[in-house]
Amino acid sequence: MVDVPAIELIGIDKRFGLVHANKAIDLRVGKGSIHGIIGENGAGKSTLMSILYGFYQADSGEIRVDGKPIHIRDSQAAIAAGIGMVHQHFMLVENFTVLENIMLGAEGGALLRGGVSRVRSELKRLEETYGLEVEPDAVIEELPVGLQQRVEILKALYRGAEILILDEPTGVLTPAEADHLFRILAQLRDQGKTVIFITHKLREIMAVTDTVSVMRRGEMVATVKTAETSVEELAELMVGRRVLLRVEKGPSAPGDVLLSVRNLTVKDNRGVVMVDNVSFDVRAGEITGIAGVAGNGQSELLEAIAGIRKPVSGEIFVNGQSLAKADPAYLREIGLAHIPEDRHHMGLVLPFEEYENAALGYHRDPVYGKGPFLDLDAMRDDAKAKIEKYDIRPPDCRLKTANFSGGNQQKIVCAREIERDPKVLIIGQPTRGVDIGAIEFIHKRIIDMRDSGKAVLLVSVELDEIRALADRVLVMFAGHVVGETVPNADEKTLGLMMAGIAA
């Protein structure tokens, strides 16, 4: 007897104007398995899953669930067919409780009392069955992202999902949170659920999936058993060429101090001290990495240096000039560039066209026009050059920035800031949501900045990234710099420091 797949896609084709996002895709996903889908940013992964979830309609092709053809006209039809989706950017109402988010859209009538009791009882059962414990009366905005993601999974399971799609689920998680998610996914599989896991992180694919399909430029190029492949083979299938899976760099040659932080104290929006009397220097020709579990003050530190958040006390100097009364425009003038952690809230204006974001923050530069008038042709020509140099896809400077994949949005920000040739570059999570080919490119540009005599301050929750790029590593815990070490220190030493325990 032939096993009927949980999901079968046959000849799925989708265009957006001139962009051929999916080209006659065939895909079979076995029941009770974790099936990975990998590919570069813009390869068509999210488009394909959005068709399966009813956000888009395919131009042609067929979807089968449990062997039966089905027309998924919208997300309600997908949910009715037992398909749930956890999006890369969570779809939660932040000032609602966990319980309210779970029942939103499934209230069960105008009188909510019975519905609340039923949801609470079912939520407890799901938490115990799948190890998804979360306080039902907690407010979403007060939860760390790892717990917010659990709420998204619980939402899908509450609605009866037998097939769960996760789109880049670890992009916002710490390594420890990602490991916990993998344990949850394995438990879901063991309970008979089917998981489709979309990612660009090959080591995660190797760790958690049973089968993996590779997409490249809108086509499905391979499907293999995970146990029968390797990181190197998958990388080559993704990119279409051999990919260097390590950062190549020579020794650093530190010069003058270009960024100096002295006794800096910074509070967050709640008035809580997140950076507590921190001091350090970053020299020309070196990359200083800051390691630490998310939420230990790294974000507030970057925001203070970038002029976004006013410090409580302390001083910041760029190339010897105090930033005490500086605004972000002045910082750009003296040679400080900032690639923010959150490209959506700080790096881009998503409704703007690509060429507008490519100049954002530098739009007063004479190269873009004189006086109050912008030279749109000059802006577009500059954007086209950056698109070509950074391989931004699709190569259309008139496309709304919201319509680019997350990794290509990140390239837009990196191109804008790096191509200004700043003296000091501060970077938060440079490759979050970025595929392996783009990671290789961005890492090379960061090394090039160092080798050309720039000072680079790098914050990343990816410990491998910090160790690969940094020339020296500062470790933050509870708002303090608790130690400094070399990048090739063993993981146990770094882990103890990140936990606030002296190594």
TIBADREN-460641 format. One line per field, with one value per residue (C-alpha): residue number from 1; x, y negated, z negated; residue in three letters. Coordinates in steps of 0.001 Angstrom, whole numbers, plus 500000, padded with zeros to 6 digits. Each point is the difference from the previous one (the first is absolute). Last residue first. Layout:
BEGIN
volum	NUM, ...
u	X, ...
v	Y, ...
w	Z, ...
vexse	ALA, ...
This chain:
BEGIN
volum	503, 502, 501, 500, 499, 498, 497, 496, 495, 494, 493, 492, 491, 490, 489, 488, 487, 486, 485, 484, 483, 482, 481, 480, 479, 478, 477, 476, 475, 474, 473, 472, 471, 470, 469, 468, 467, 466, 465, 464, 463, 462, 461, 460, 459, 458, 457, 456, 455, 454, 453, 452, 451, 450, 449, 448, 447, 446, 445, 444, 443, 442, 441, 440, 439, 438, 437, 436, 435, 434, 433, 432, 431, 430, 429, 428, 427, 426, 425, 424, 423, 422, 421, 420, 419, 418, 417, 416, 415, 414, 413, 412, 411, 410, 409, 408, 407, 406, 405, 404, 403, 402, 401, 400, 399, 398, 397, 396, 395, 394, 393, 392, 391, 390, 389, 388, 387, 386, 385, 384, 383, 382, 381, 380, 379, 378, 377, 376, 375, 374, 373, 372, 371, 370, 369, 368, 367, 366, 365, 364, 363, 362, 361, 360, 359, 358, 357, 356, 355, 354, 353, 352, 351, 350, 349, 348, 347, 346, 345, 344, 343, 342, 341, 340, 339, 338, 337, 336, 335, 334, 333, 332, 331, 330, 329, 328, 327, 326, 325, 324, 323, 322, 321, 320, 319, 318, 317, 316, 315, 314, 313, 312, 311, 310, 309, 308, 307, 306, 305, 304, 303, 302, 301, 300, 299, 298, 297, 296, 295, 294, 293, 292, 291, 290, 289, 288, 287, 286, 285, 284, 283, 282, 281, 280, 279, 278, 277, 276, 275, 274, 273, 272, 271, 270, 269, 268, 267, 266, 265, 264, 263, 262, 261, 260, 259, 258, 257, 256, 255, 254, 253, 252, 251, 250, 249, 248, 247, 246, 245, 244, 243, 242, 241, 240, 239, 238, 237, 236, 235, 234, 233, 232, 231, 230, 229, 228, 227, 226, 225, 224, 223, 222, 221, 220, 219, 218, 217, 216, 215, 214, 213, 212, 211, 210, 209, 208, 207, 206, 205, 204, 203, 202, 201, 200, 199, 198, 197, 196, 195, 194, 193, 192, 191, 190, 189, 188, 187, 186, 185, 184, 183, 182, 181, 180, 179, 178, 177, 176, 175, 174, 173, 172, 171, 170, 169, 168, 167, 166, 165, 164, 163, 162, 161, 160, 159, 158, 157, 156, 155, 154, 153, 152, 151, 150, 149, 148, 147, 146, 145, 144, 143, 142, 141, 140, 139, 138, 137, 136, 135, 134, 133, 132, 131, 130, 129, 128, 127, 126, 125, 124, 123, 122, 121, 120, 119, 118, 117, 116, 115, 114, 113, 112, 111, 110, 109, 108, 107, 106, 105, 104, 103, 102, 101, 100, 99, 98, 97, 96, 95, 94, 93, 92, 91, 90, 89, 88, 87, 86, 85, 84, 83, 82, 81, 80, 79, 78, 77, 76, 75, 74, 73, 72, 71, 70, 69, 68, 67, 66, 65, 64, 63, 62, 61, 60, 59, 58, 57, 56, 55, 54, 53, 52, 51, 50, 49, 48, 47, 46, 45, 44, 43, 42, 41, 40, 39, 38, 37, 36, 35, 34, 33, 32, 31, 30, 29, 28, 27, 26, 25, 24, 23, 22, 21, 20, 19, 18, 17, 16, 15, 14, 13, 12, 11, 10, 9, 8, 7, 6, 5, 4, 3, 2, 1
u	534911, 498140, 496312, 497662, 498262, 501771, 503308, 499224, 499028, 503169, 502182, 497959, 500131, 503788, 501861, 500783, 498553, 502359, 498572, 498664, 497865, 496903, 499011, 496972, 496323, 498830, 502690, 502159, 503061, 502675, 501685, 503219, 500895, 496381, 498764, 499909, 499490, 497199, 498310, 500245, 498446, 496962, 498342, 501874, 501433, 502897, 501989, 502180, 502816, 501137, 503550, 499402, 500494, 497163, 497576, 501097, 499249, 496467, 499616, 501109, 497485, 497238, 500885, 500272, 496746, 498380, 500896, 498896, 496602, 499116, 497305, 502363, 503317, 501199, 498541, 500797, 502776, 502013, 502275, 502575, 502006, 497147, 500424, 496477, 499767, 499792, 496828, 497795, 501274, 499385, 496447, 499093, 501672, 497769, 496922, 501374, 500164, 496477, 498521, 499150, 496360, 500058, 502693, 497507, 501537, 501384, 503667, 499359, 502711, 497761, 502163, 502940, 503317, 502020, 501950, 497080, 497469, 502526, 500493, 496235, 499530, 502532, 498247, 496658, 501203, 501607, 496767, 498010, 502048, 498493, 498958, 500201, 503516, 502032, 499604, 500928, 503780, 499662, 499298, 496704, 498565, 502613, 497561, 498081, 501907, 499501, 496612, 498774, 501522, 498113, 496577, 498526, 497168, 502592, 501742, 503289, 502687, 498345, 496702, 500314, 503781, 500067, 503590, 501138, 502799, 501497, 502564, 502292, 502123, 499790, 497113, 498099, 500128, 498704, 496881, 499457, 499911, 502953, 499876, 502329, 501539, 503520, 502542, 503269, 499378, 496612, 499713, 497255, 499593, 498333, 496615, 496307, 500589, 497617, 498782, 500145, 503411, 501670, 502192, 496917, 498092, 502951, 500190, 496221, 500087, 502952, 498475, 499591, 496813, 501417, 502583, 503460, 502859, 501339, 502513, 502791, 501158, 503365, 501785, 499320, 499479, 496930, 500107, 498114, 498036, 496658, 498488, 496765, 498235, 496439, 498854, 496192, 497986, 497355, 501180, 503524, 502642, 503625, 503179, 503325, 503169, 502080, 499441, 502744, 499741, 502875, 502938, 503127, 501376, 499321, 501605, 497802, 501279, 498757, 496454, 498107, 496587, 498883, 497384, 501457, 497247, 500395, 497592, 496294, 499068, 497601, 501397, 503538, 498894, 498113, 503100, 502249, 497546, 499796, 497586, 498736, 498670, 497929, 498225, 500042, 497796, 501687, 499703, 496556, 499883, 499311, 503589, 501347, 497959, 501348, 497811, 501017, 498889, 500122, 500659, 501380, 503786, 500964, 497479, 501243, 503574, 498815, 498481, 497934, 496697, 496528, 498862, 496910, 498748, 497584, 498357, 499954, 500803, 503651, 500009, 498664, 502632, 502756, 498649, 500008, 503589, 500981, 498317, 502055, 503208, 498898, 499338, 503509, 501560, 498074, 496903, 498906, 501020, 499279, 496569, 500967, 496434, 498462, 497216, 497983, 497908, 497525, 498619, 496796, 499378, 501537, 503114, 500433, 499530, 502329, 502736, 499534, 500024, 503247, 501468, 499126, 501815, 503225, 499494, 500136, 496597, 498919, 498539, 497797, 498246, 500077, 496622, 500625, 503465, 501989, 500878, 500425, 501158, 497857, 497348, 500133, 499719, 497274, 497902, 500411, 498959, 496930, 498858, 500681, 498288, 496873, 499801, 500445, 497362, 497461, 500478, 500133, 496337, 499944, 500946, 502795, 502965, 502028, 501266, 502059, 499925, 503760, 500722, 497628, 501565, 503543, 498892, 499342, 502233, 502249, 497295, 501859, 500868, 503706, 502575, 501493, 496510, 498688, 497573, 497214, 498509, 497153, 497810, 497739, 503118, 500879, 496434, 500175, 503376, 498443, 498944, 501554, 498521, 500491, 500931, 499953, 503112, 500212, 500042, 500471, 500873, 499894, 501711, 499442, 500075, 500251, 497826, 501725, 499325, 498348, 502353, 501394, 500404, 501801, 502232, 501077, 500525, 502078, 502334, 500295, 503789, 499864, 502378, 502011, 498484, 498868, 496864, 500170, 497523, 499401, 498024, 496700, 498491, 502379, 500315, 499972, 501006, 499734, 500564, 499132, 502097, 499306, 500942, 500069, 500507, 498832, 496614, 499778, 499976, 498972, 500172, 499234, 500460, 498820, 500155, 499392, 499437, 499436, 501371, 498016, 502165, 499797, 498641
v	468468, 497476, 500871, 497386, 502482, 498462, 500516, 503675, 500431, 498294, 502359, 503039, 498962, 500080, 496742, 499552, 496480, 498698, 498881, 496988, 500127, 499053, 496994, 499042, 499559, 503296, 501955, 498720, 501797, 498097, 501896, 499226, 500237, 500710, 501638, 503770, 500016, 497429, 501890, 503336, 498377, 498925, 497569, 497250, 496575, 498724, 496801, 499248, 497438, 499266, 500391, 501478, 503502, 499510, 498857, 502901, 502412, 498559, 500289, 503639, 500774, 498425, 502140, 503314, 499224, 499269, 503470, 501630, 498342, 496959, 499902, 498386, 499430, 496711, 500545, 496463, 498115, 496925, 498667, 497321, 498041, 500210, 500985, 498932, 503384, 501782, 498232, 500156, 503406, 501531, 498610, 501257, 503356, 500387, 499447, 502719, 502374, 499168, 500601, 496931, 498908, 497697, 497949, 498951, 500694, 497023, 501024, 503318, 502684, 502665, 500806, 498034, 501290, 497655, 498314, 500057, 498619, 497415, 498732, 499926, 497962, 497383, 499721, 499684, 497217, 498141, 500264, 498789, 496822, 498701, 496374, 498096, 498693, 502004, 503612, 503591, 499578, 496895, 502248, 499027, 503450, 501720, 501204, 502041, 500268, 503726, 499737, 497688, 502217, 503029, 498368, 498833, 501997, 501867, 497003, 501662, 500394, 499217, 501866, 502462, 500397, 500922, 500482, 496725, 499515, 496718, 497732, 497534, 497673, 496487, 499065, 503177, 499161, 496514, 501438, 502383, 497092, 498860, 498291, 502267, 501626, 498904, 499811, 501936, 502154, 500913, 499364, 501219, 498710, 501092, 499404, 500702, 500680, 498651, 502668, 499675, 498322, 503038, 500556, 499992, 502364, 502410, 500124, 500398, 503044, 501608, 499545, 503581, 500693, 502458, 502392, 498572, 499331, 496601, 500150, 497509, 499968, 498372, 497714, 496733, 500587, 500699, 498867, 501141, 498702, 501067, 498387, 502023, 500593, 501291, 497740, 500328, 496857, 501975, 498666, 501285, 498313, 499269, 499564, 499379, 499695, 499133, 501316, 499273, 500524, 499106, 501072, 499876, 503093, 503714, 502240, 503084, 503409, 501360, 500898, 502855, 500612, 503616, 501855, 498994, 500785, 502152, 498914, 500220, 498111, 502412, 503216, 498980, 499255, 503305, 501959, 498244, 500428, 503708, 502548, 503530, 499451, 497073, 502156, 498078, 497747, 498003, 497053, 498615, 496850, 496355, 498800, 502990, 502248, 502953, 502646, 501658, 503207, 501136, 496565, 498769, 499902, 500013, 497273, 498005, 500269, 498763, 496756, 498630, 501030, 501304, 502915, 501879, 502058, 502953, 500984, 503626, 499577, 500799, 497161, 497552, 501240, 499445, 496492, 499224, 501211, 497830, 496991, 500565, 499974, 496769, 498395, 500953, 498633, 496713, 499599, 497341, 501761, 503430, 500514, 499152, 500840, 502814, 501971, 502395, 502835, 501661, 496612, 500163, 496341, 500407, 501402, 496863, 497647, 502135, 499605, 496217, 499958, 501975, 497313, 497374, 502134, 499893, 496299, 499070, 499216, 496557, 498978, 503117, 499272, 502997, 501504, 503363, 500490, 502090, 503707, 501517, 503494, 501654, 501897, 497878, 496698, 501375, 501172, 496673, 498123, 502212, 499114, 496296, 499965, 501671, 497614, 496978, 501275, 500555, 496408, 498509, 499334, 498805, 503368, 502564, 497640, 501548, 496840, 499082, 503026, 500495, 496273, 499437, 502859, 498705, 496565, 497078, 496905, 501573, 501210, 502894, 500804, 500726, 499007, 503195, 501446, 503053, 501781, 502495, 502546, 502299, 499596, 497576, 497962, 499845, 498977, 497223, 498954, 499277, 501672, 503381, 502221, 503643, 503201, 503030, 502085, 498994, 496364, 499455, 496698, 499569, 497821, 496675, 496264, 500908, 497996, 498082, 499759, 503427, 501921, 502183, 496915, 498219, 503079, 499674, 496251, 500545, 502386, 498071, 499741, 496323, 500529, 503096, 503439, 502509, 502029, 502477, 502829, 501137, 503210, 501445, 500207, 499676, 496733, 500258, 497005, 499057, 496377, 498831, 496817, 497954, 496298, 499082, 496237, 497971, 499273, 502166, 503511, 503326, 503636, 503106, 503092, 502500, 499326, 502993, 499709, 502674, 502602, 503214, 503026, 502568, 503416
w	466444, 497853, 499968, 501472, 502315, 503004, 498174, 499431, 503652, 501191, 497980, 501029, 503656, 500089, 500520, 503689, 500085, 497282, 496687, 498152, 496883, 498078, 502095, 497941, 500869, 498537, 501882, 502828, 501406, 501910, 502823, 501861, 503680, 500842, 503191, 499501, 496224, 500171, 502840, 498198, 496924, 502008, 497562, 501822, 499174, 502105, 499464, 503025, 500181, 503548, 501291, 503464, 498609, 497529, 502695, 502245, 497125, 499785, 503798, 499868, 497267, 502082, 503065, 498105, 498189, 503371, 501279, 496744, 499833, 497873, 497301, 497491, 501804, 498527, 496495, 498792, 501740, 499099, 502734, 499220, 502586, 502505, 503685, 501072, 501790, 496647, 498839, 503096, 501107, 496577, 499838, 503498, 499226, 496959, 502168, 502274, 497049, 498871, 503449, 502084, 500379, 496962, 501774, 502660, 503407, 501931, 499491, 501763, 499939, 498384, 498169, 498586, 501371, 497757, 502820, 502432, 497531, 498817, 503566, 500560, 496802, 501165, 503363, 498215, 497710, 502906, 502014, 497004, 499637, 496784, 499612, 496717, 500640, 502499, 501018, 499166, 500287, 497812, 496973, 498381, 500788, 497837, 497341, 502558, 503284, 500690, 498288, 502750, 502736, 498630, 500124, 496706, 498327, 497879, 498470, 499156, 497364, 496676, 499709, 502877, 499964, 496325, 498847, 501539, 502548, 498800, 501647, 498218, 502148, 498573, 502301, 499214, 496291, 500741, 501654, 497054, 497496, 497909, 496639, 498017, 503090, 499094, 502810, 499735, 503077, 498557, 496258, 497650, 496443, 496784, 498450, 500475, 503683, 502655, 502416, 503813, 500186, 501569, 496926, 497772, 502299, 500099, 496188, 499691, 502267, 498182, 496557, 498801, 501932, 502537, 498514, 500289, 502363, 501002, 502834, 500610, 503595, 500541, 502481, 498194, 496312, 497875, 496383, 496865, 497011, 498516, 496887, 500085, 503304, 499540, 497146, 499881, 500796, 501866, 503367, 499329, 497877, 500956, 497963, 501728, 497928, 503098, 503528, 502539, 503736, 502358, 497809, 502164, 501720, 499714, 502650, 500140, 501076, 503336, 500834, 501609, 498456, 500230, 502015, 503368, 502481, 503093, 502690, 500788, 496824, 498371, 501496, 498991, 496447, 499811, 501084, 497468, 497121, 500729, 501504, 499312, 496470, 501262, 502562, 503259, 502118, 502761, 502421, 499234, 502097, 499145, 500146, 498036, 497734, 498004, 498369, 496725, 498323, 496351, 498521, 496646, 499838, 503681, 500789, 497011, 501294, 503372, 498826, 502915, 498466, 500726, 497788, 501124, 497037, 500098, 496705, 498863, 496298, 500725, 502520, 497395, 497533, 502548, 500626, 496260, 499632, 502964, 498368, 496842, 502042, 501674, 496609, 498839, 503212, 499562, 502125, 502502, 503227, 498497, 501581, 503593, 501144, 497937, 501698, 497787, 501438, 497620, 498957, 497939, 499260, 496553, 501675, 502107, 497069, 497876, 502617, 500011, 496182, 500026, 502239, 497423, 497427, 502014, 500706, 496325, 498432, 498766, 503376, 499958, 496683, 497654, 499065, 501687, 498411, 502491, 500062, 503454, 499012, 502681, 498021, 496838, 501873, 502274, 497022, 498177, 503128, 500340, 496460, 500416, 503393, 498595, 497045, 502241, 502438, 497236, 498850, 503491, 500713, 503640, 501476, 500077, 499666, 502831, 501706, 496965, 497671, 499807, 499936, 497083, 498043, 500555, 498803, 502326, 500196, 502670, 502355, 501646, 503612, 499436, 502583, 501435, 500192, 498154, 502326, 499416, 502414, 498903, 503092, 498107, 499178, 503699, 500906, 497395, 501439, 503392, 503279, 499277, 502724, 499064, 501837, 497651, 499246, 496346, 501110, 503742, 501651, 503784, 502581, 501711, 499271, 496307, 497619, 497243, 496266, 500058, 497741, 502802, 502182, 497148, 499693, 503636, 499673, 496852, 501784, 503294, 500358, 498952, 497110, 500808, 499605, 497430, 499404, 497121, 499470, 496412, 500237, 498759, 503459, 502941, 501947, 503800, 502142, 503676, 501013, 503520, 499721, 496866, 499683, 503702, 499565, 503007, 498436, 496896, 501423, 498476, 501137, 497952, 502207, 497386, 496279, 497739, 496279, 497339, 502391, 500654, 499271, 502808, 498983
vexse	ALA, ALA, ILE, GLY, ALA, MET, MET, LEU, GLY, LEU, THR, LYS, GLU, ASP, ALA, ASN, PRO, VAL, THR, GLU, GLY, VAL, VAL, HIS, GLY, ALA, PHE, MET, VAL, LEU, VAL, ARG, ASP, ALA, LEU, ALA, ARG, ILE, GLU, ASP, LEU, GLU, VAL, SER, VAL, LEU, LEU, VAL, ALA, LYS, GLY, SER, ASP, ARG, MET, ASP, ILE, ILE, ARG, LYS, HIS, ILE, PHE, GLU, ILE, ALA, GLY, ILE, ASP, VAL, GLY, ARG, THR, PRO, GLN, GLY, ILE, ILE, LEU, VAL, LYS, PRO, ASP, ARG, GLU, ILE, GLU, ARG, ALA, CYS, VAL, ILE, LYS, GLN, GLN, ASN, GLY, GLY, SER, PHE, ASN, ALA, THR, LYS, LEU, ARG, CYS, ASP, PRO, PRO, ARG, ILE, ASP, TYR, LYS, GLU, ILE, LYS, ALA, LYS, ALA, ASP, ASP, ARG, MET, ALA, ASP, LEU, ASP, LEU, PHE, PRO, GLY, LYS, GLY, TYR, VAL, PRO, ASP, ARG, HIS, TYR, GLY, LEU, ALA, ALA, ASN, GLU, TYR, GLU, GLU, PHE, PRO, LEU, VAL, LEU, GLY, MET, HIS, HIS, ARG, ASP, GLU, PRO, ILE, HIS, ALA, LEU, GLY, ILE, GLU, ARG, LEU, TYR, ALA, PRO, ASP, ALA, LYS, ALA, LEU, SER, GLN, GLY, ASN, VAL, PHE, ILE, GLU, GLY, SER, VAL, PRO, LYS, ARG, ILE, GLY, ALA, ILE, ALA, GLU, LEU, LEU, GLU, SER, GLN, GLY, ASN, GLY, ALA, VAL, GLY, ALA, ILE, GLY, THR, ILE, GLU, GLY, ALA, ARG, VAL, ASP, PHE, SER, VAL, ASN, ASP, VAL, MET, VAL, VAL, GLY, ARG, ASN, ASP, LYS, VAL, THR, LEU, ASN, ARG, VAL, SER, LEU, LEU, VAL, ASP, GLY, PRO, ALA, SER, PRO, GLY, LYS, GLU, VAL, ARG, LEU, LEU, VAL, ARG, ARG, GLY, VAL, MET, LEU, GLU, ALA, LEU, GLU, GLU, VAL, SER, THR, GLU, ALA, THR, LYS, VAL, THR, ALA, VAL, MET, GLU, GLY, ARG, ARG, MET, VAL, SER, VAL, THR, ASP, THR, VAL, ALA, MET, ILE, GLU, ARG, LEU, LYS, HIS, THR, ILE, PHE, ILE, VAL, THR, LYS, GLY, GLN, ASP, ARG, LEU, GLN, ALA, LEU, ILE, ARG, PHE, LEU, HIS, ASP, ALA, GLU, ALA, PRO, THR, LEU, VAL, GLY, THR, PRO, GLU, ASP, LEU, ILE, LEU, ILE, GLU, ALA, GLY, ARG, TYR, LEU, ALA, LYS, LEU, ILE, GLU, VAL, ARG, GLN, GLN, LEU, GLY, VAL, PRO, LEU, GLU, GLU, ILE, VAL, ALA, ASP, PRO, GLU, VAL, GLU, LEU, GLY, TYR, THR, GLU, GLU, LEU, ARG, LYS, LEU, GLU, SER, ARG, VAL, ARG, SER, VAL, GLY, GLY, ARG, LEU, LEU, ALA, GLY, GLY, GLU, ALA, GLY, LEU, MET, ILE, ASN, GLU, LEU, VAL, THR, PHE, ASN, GLU, VAL, LEU, MET, PHE, HIS, GLN, HIS, VAL, MET, GLY, ILE, GLY, ALA, ALA, ILE, ALA, ALA, GLN, SER, ASP, ARG, ILE, HIS, ILE, PRO, LYS, GLY, ASP, VAL, ARG, ILE, GLU, GLY, SER, ASP, ALA, GLN, TYR, PHE, GLY, TYR, LEU, ILE, SER, MET, LEU, THR, SER, LYS, GLY, ALA, GLY, ASN, GLU, GLY, ILE, ILE, GLY, HIS, ILE, SER, GLY, LYS, GLY, VAL, ARG, LEU, ASP, ILE, ALA, LYS, ASN, ALA, HIS, VAL, LEU, GLY, PHE, ARG, LYS, ASP, ILE, GLY, ILE, LEU, GLU, ILE, ALA, PRO, VAL, ASP, VAL, MET
